[in-house]
Amino acid sequence: MPFCWMDEAGEQEAPTSQLSPAEVAEADVLEKAALLRRLGYSKTDAIHRCMGNIAWAFSVQGKPAITPARLRKLVGSVYKPAS
């Protein structure tokens, strides 16, 4: 029995992003850090978890698109007290 979605999915091209790999990695770190802050994790724990996520994500690809120093700055910006 044919399904209409089986044929249509193969004809469409996958959407491409206009963002660079570094921008995607930074957005991912900011999103995860914000979630960890809302869940009550400390800044140190958030840095550790985000570094682990980046290391795992790029374990096959090679060099990560974001440096540890940049990751720390991004997490720090999420945990910065409101003025």
C-alpha positions as a Markdown table, in Angstrom:
| # | Residue | x | y | z |
|---|---|---|---|---|
| 1 | Met | 0.0 | 0.0 | 0.0 |
| 2 | Pro | 1.6 | 3.3 | -1.0 |
| 3 | Phe | 1.7 | 6.2 | 1.3 |
| 4 | Cys | 1.6 | 9.8 | 0.0 |
| 5 | Trp | 4.3 | 11.0 | 2.4 |
| 6 | Met | 6.8 | 8.4 | 1.3 |
| 7 | Asp | 7.0 | 9.8 | -2.2 |
| 8 | Glu | 6.8 | 13.5 | -1.4 |
| 9 | Ala | 9.6 | 13.5 | 1.2 |
| 10 | Gly | 12.2 | 12.2 | -1.3 |
| 11 | Glu | 11.5 | 14.9 | -3.8 |
| 12 | Gln | 12.1 | 17.9 | -1.4 |
| 13 | Glu | 15.5 | 19.3 | -0.7 |
| 14 | Ala | 16.7 | 19.6 | 2.8 |
| 15 | Pro | 16.5 | 23.1 | 4.1 |
| 16 | Thr | 19.9 | 24.8 | 4.5 |
| 17 | Ser | 20.9 | 27.2 | 7.2 |
| 18 | Gln | 22.4 | 30.6 | 6.6 |
| 19 | Leu | 24.2 | 30.5 | 9.9 |
| 20 | Ser | 27.9 | 29.5 | 10.3 |
| 21 | Pro | 28.8 | 26.5 | 12.4 |
| 22 | Ala | 30.2 | 28.8 | 15.1 |
| 23 | Glu | 26.9 | 30.8 | 15.2 |
| 24 | Val | 24.9 | 27.5 | 15.5 |
| 25 | Ala | 27.2 | 26.3 | 18.3 |
| 26 | Glu | 26.9 | 29.6 | 20.2 |
| 27 | Ala | 23.1 | 29.6 | 19.9 |
| 28 | Asp | 23.1 | 26.0 | 21.2 |
| 29 | Val | 25.3 | 27.0 | 24.2 |
| 30 | Leu | 23.2 | 30.0 | 25.1 |
| 31 | Glu | 20.0 | 27.9 | 24.9 |
| 32 | Lys | 21.5 | 25.1 | 27.1 |
| 33 | Ala | 23.0 | 27.5 | 29.6 |
| 34 | Ala | 19.7 | 29.4 | 30.0 |
| 35 | Leu | 17.9 | 26.1 | 30.5 |
| 36 | Leu | 20.4 | 25.0 | 33.1 |
| 37 | Arg | 20.1 | 28.3 | 34.9 |
| 38 | Arg | 16.3 | 28.0 | 35.1 |
| 39 | Leu | 16.8 | 24.4 | 36.5 |
| 40 | Gly | 19.0 | 25.8 | 39.3 |
| 41 | Tyr | 22.4 | 24.6 | 38.1 |
| 42 | Ser | 25.4 | 26.7 | 39.1 |
| 43 | Lys | 27.5 | 28.6 | 36.5 |
| 44 | Thr | 30.4 | 26.1 | 37.0 |
| 45 | Asp | 28.0 | 23.1 | 36.4 |
| 46 | Ala | 26.6 | 24.8 | 33.3 |
| 47 | Ile | 30.1 | 25.4 | 31.9 |
| 48 | His | 31.0 | 21.8 | 32.5 |
| 49 | Arg | 27.8 | 20.4 | 30.9 |
| 50 | Cys | 28.0 | 22.7 | 27.9 |
| 51 | Met | 31.7 | 21.8 | 27.3 |
| 52 | Gly | 30.7 | 18.1 | 27.5 |
| 53 | Asn | 27.9 | 18.6 | 25.0 |
| 54 | Ile | 30.2 | 20.4 | 22.5 |
| 55 | Ala | 33.0 | 17.8 | 23.0 |
| 56 | Trp | 30.5 | 15.0 | 22.3 |
| 57 | Ala | 28.9 | 16.8 | 19.3 |
| 58 | Phe | 32.3 | 17.3 | 17.7 |
| 59 | Ser | 33.9 | 14.0 | 18.7 |
| 60 | Val | 33.5 | 12.6 | 15.2 |
| 61 | Gln | 33.8 | 15.9 | 13.2 |
| 62 | Gly | 37.0 | 17.1 | 14.7 |
| 63 | Lys | 37.7 | 20.6 | 16.0 |
| 64 | Pro | 34.7 | 22.3 | 17.6 |
| 65 | Ala | 33.4 | 25.5 | 16.1 |
| 66 | Ile | 33.6 | 27.3 | 19.5 |
| 67 | Thr | 36.6 | 27.7 | 21.8 |
| 68 | Pro | 36.4 | 26.9 | 25.5 |
| 69 | Ala | 37.1 | 30.6 | 26.3 |
| 70 | Arg | 34.2 | 31.7 | 24.1 |
| 71 | Leu | 31.9 | 29.1 | 25.7 |
| 72 | Arg | 32.8 | 30.4 | 29.2 |
| 73 | Lys | 32.0 | 33.9 | 28.1 |
| 74 | Leu | 28.6 | 32.9 | 26.7 |
| 75 | Val | 27.7 | 30.9 | 29.8 |
| 76 | Gly | 28.9 | 33.8 | 31.9 |
| 77 | Ser | 26.6 | 36.2 | 30.0 |
| 78 | Val | 23.6 | 34.0 | 30.8 |
| 79 | Tyr | 24.5 | 33.9 | 34.5 |
| 80 | Lys | 25.3 | 37.6 | 34.7 |
| 81 | Pro | 23.1 | 39.2 | 37.4 |
| 82 | Ala | 20.4 | 41.5 | 36.0 |
| 83 | Ser | 21.1 | 45.2 | 36.4 |
